[in-house]
Every structure is written in structure tokens, then in C-alpha cells.
Amino acid sequence: MVLATCCRLTAPLLLPVLTAARRQGRDLRSREPLPAPAFCSLAGCSSKLGLHPIWQGPIRIPGGTRQSPIDIRVRDSVFDPHLQPLSITYDPSTCLQIWNNGYAFLVEFDDSTDKSVIRGGPLKNQFKLKQFHFHWGAIDDWGSEHTVDSKVFPAELHLVHWNCCKYASFEEAIMEDNGLAVIAVFLKIGKHHQELQKLIDALPLVKHKDTLTEFKNFDPSCLLPYCPDYWTYFGSLTTPPLSESVTWIIKKRPIQVSPNQLAGFRNLLFTSVGEEEKNMVDNFRPLQPLMNRTVHSNFKPMLDVARFKEKSEEHAHCPHAGF
């Protein structure tokens, strides 16, 4: 998950790019959890594969036990009949701009009003939408931060919200308990996503690091599957400071995007104008141990749900949904 604030001084908190697994010669696709629960071993985007500058400071949380991302084991998830449907209200007029921060691209929103908020589900308060961003791989075989029964998706969308009932600002909420709520949506290769194309078409305007462009009247709800099923657990930011302030809400069904659309993400650069070009790929954190946490769901898992059978991938009311 990538953070953003109104102050660009917080940019060091944002997402790094390649996993240290590659440095160590491990297969990225294995995505085995790291042994240290609060250690984020992401490497840099340089050809020398050195640590990215944002990871050269402290990257451990003493006693950290709620780190993200995780592998969701469907059979081990617990159905919670008290989980209500998630209420999502997004106003397209609050969409402001797209910003390439050198680690990902962020679509940022005006959070000075209550026009774009979520409530319900596992949340006890109202949360305001701050931004959304994606994580993706160098190829379609990997890219998501979370996995489901070890299944890796080509990309993952994060819609980042902050608790406006308990805290005065996003900057305060990111460091506090119950400060953030992130809706995660998996992306899979399939049909062309018409609504996403508006965003893809704007990406050439933010190809280089530290570039931004105005981006108005975009409704992020078009990136959500209609299916209401989700998993939820308590976790952390996936970039420094790795604070354990996040309620994760992970949609069960992915959305479909075309290969060309996902390739549009990879045309972005980690680097600024005039620097050696380095494509923005593999911007995800490795899996972290579940520790003693429980993943809850608002649906009863079927016995064979972990198989993700192809025949069940189309949903009557989800034109861009997957399994």
C-alpha cells in the first residue's frame, strides 16, 4: 500500500519497487512469507539492485505482529455473520489529480468533505477516501501484494481511506490504531475494462517521477466488483513506517483488465526526466507471516472455493468480475 499526503515531505513513506527475493536469487512467484514479521525486504529499482533510498533507514517494528500483505487461506478464514455489507459512496467531483511519486502512481482525492466515504462492514466509523493506487509485476505472472491460497494475481488495487471520526487528518491517522481502511481489489487478465481506460490514457502525462496531471470527474467505484463478498483482517502499511494501523478489506472477486491495459502501467518510470530510464514494475512487498491473526469473511467459503474454477469466473452482475 502506498501512502500520500497533502505534504510532499512524506514521500519517503511511499512504495519501493523490487523484492530482495530477486537479489537473493529466489523465485518471485513462490511468494513464501518472510520469517521476520515486521521486516520489509524490498530492494531498489537500479540496475545494481541496491536498496531503494526509502528502505535505507529503520525498517523493523519492534514486536510487530500485524504486518501486511499476507496469504489468505480460504479454508482457514472464519465466516462472521455479524459483518454487514460495506457501504461505499464515491463522488467523482472529489477526484483531483494523478501523481507519479517515483514508486507508483497515485490518483488523489479531495478529503476536505464527506463526499467520498466508506462505512459499515468491519468498520465502526466513517472513513474518507484519500487516494488509490496499484501494485503490479514486470509480467502477468505476478504483481499483487496479497495472495489467495498462494494464487498470485497480475496486479492489485488499493483504495486508501482514513478514519475521520477519530483523527483530524490523514497524516495523524496513518500512525494510529484504527486509522486507515484499505479496500483491495485483485486484477486479472481478461476483458478490456472500459472505465479503467480513461485512467490508462492519462498515464503518459505522468510517465516520469515527480510529474502530475489534473484528473477530474473519475468515479473509483467503477473499479470495484459488484459482488459484495470480502475478507477482512487487521494489518499494516506495506511501506515504511509499516505502522499497524490498517483494517484491510479484500474483495473476493477480481476485476478483469486487458493485457494492453496492464502493459500501460509498466510504461511508467521510477526515474525523473534526464535520468536513466527504469520501468516501474514489481512494486510490491513480499508476504508476511499471519502470526496469531484471524482472517474473517462476510460469506461462507465453499469447500472448493480455493480452486478458483474457470467455469465460475463469470458473474451475472459483474461484467468485469472474475472467479
Buried (B, 14 or more C-beta within 10 A) or exposed (E): BBBBBEEEEBBBBBBBBBBBBBBEEBEBEEBEBBEBBBBBBBBBBBEEEEBBEBBEEEBEBEEBBBBBBBBBBBEEBEEBEEBEEBEBEBBBBBBBBBBBBBBBBBBBBBBEEEBBBBBEBBBEEBBBBBBBBBBBBBBBEBBBBBBBBBBBBBBBBBBBBBBBEBBEEBBEBBEBEBBBBBBBBBBBBBBEBEBBBEBBEBBEBBBBBBBBEEBEEBBBBBBBBBBBBBBBBBBBBBBBBBBBBBBBBBBBBBBBBBEEBBBBBBEBBBBEEEEEEBBBBBBBBBBBBBEEBEBBBBBEBEEEBBEBEEEEBBBEEBBBBBB
